[in-house]
Amino acid sequence: MPVRALLFDLDGTMLHSDPIHVEVFAEMLAPHGIAVDEAFYNAHIHGRLNADIFAEFMPGAEDPQALSEAKEAAFRARLPRPYPAMPGLEAFLARAEAEGIPCAVVTNAPRVNAEAMLDAIGLRHHVRALVIGEECTHGKPHPEPYLRGAEALGASPRECLAFEDSPSGLRAARASGAHVIGIRSTLDDAALRAAGAHVTIKDFTDPALGPILHRETGAIS
């Protein structure tokens, strides 16, 4: 079955912005006695919706939505512009576009953040659809966002490649029926496969991408 569409997570997949998120969460949770470092972020925060994060670590907060908005405003304020995209991403998107394969972004980030990140890396023009987890009935790790992404591009999930780096995102993409490519920006091959990746790549310069894009025998196991 040929690849008809590409679905991309954003943070950690199209750009490596996780260090900024770590800094902001560390500052917000420190007054509550929670020390956030990279390991804590990867284990408890990475890829999740803000509502779920604050419900777990700041139970009883009077206004979780205000906390979420403050966190994301702090992230945007620290996001440099321009910001480097993941290595090889721009060339890969241009190649896919030339071959008539559209792409969508499927993210748990708020819409204003997603737009800011795409503008910062200068690749907004390659994205045909933008699916926001908190605008769905269920965000990741539920498959709904990826099902919506495939639908927006006129493809079935089985005709899509989904690129992800977080366990929650990998589970969502795998449950949707897409072929899932794990990006080793934070987790290693074993961890990505355990969470649902069919195959993993270092970044978008990885030579394995060619066979994956064209579904050559053995490229996706």
C-alpha positions, 0 to 999 in steps of 0.5 A, a space after each residue: 500500500 503506497 504512502 499517501 500522507 505524512 503525520 507529524 508530531 511537533 515538539 521533539 519531532 519537527 524541532 527539539 524544543 523540549 529543553 524550553 519546556 523543561 525550564 518552564 515546568 521546573 519553575 512552575 512546579 518548584 514551589 510545590 516541592 517538585 524538582 523537574 529535570 530532563 529525566 522527570 520531564 521524560 517520564 511524567 510530562 513529555 507528550 501529555 496534555 497540560 490539563 492532565 499534567 497539572 491535575 496530577 502535580 497541582 491537584 486542587 489548583 483553582 484555575 488549571 486553564 490559567 496555569 496552562 496558558 501561563 505555562 505556554 506563554 512562558 514557552 513562547 516568550 523563550 522560543 527563539 525566532 528563527 529556531 532550527 528545525 530537526 536536521 533534514 526536515 525541510 528537505 524531506 518535506 520538500 521531497 514529499 511535496 514534490 511527490 504529491 504526499 501532503 503532511 499534517 501536524 498532530 500535536 497536544 500543544 495549544 494552537 497558538 504554540 503550534 503556530 508559533 513553532 511552525 513559524 519559528 522553524 519556517 515550515 508552516 507553508 508545508 503543513 496542509 492541516 493542523 490537528 490540536 489535541 485539546 480541540 479534539 474530544 480526546 488528546 493523545 494518547 487516544 488515537 483520535 488526533 491521528 485519525 483526524 489528521 489522516 481524515 484531513 488529508 483524505 487518507 486512511 490511517 494505514 496509508 499514513 506514516 506518523 512521526 513521533 518521539 513521545 510514548 503518549 504520541 507513539 501509542 496514539 499513532 499506533 492505535 490509529 493504524 498508521 505506520 509509526 516512525 519513532 524519532 530518537 531525539 529523546 528516547 532510544 530505539 528500544 524505548 520507542 519500539 516498546 511504546 509503539 514505533 514500527 521503526 526508528 530514525 535518528 532524524 530526517 537525514 537518516 538514510 532509512 527514510 527513503 525505503 520507508 517513504 516508498 514502502 520497500 520490502 522490509 523497511 517497516 516491520 
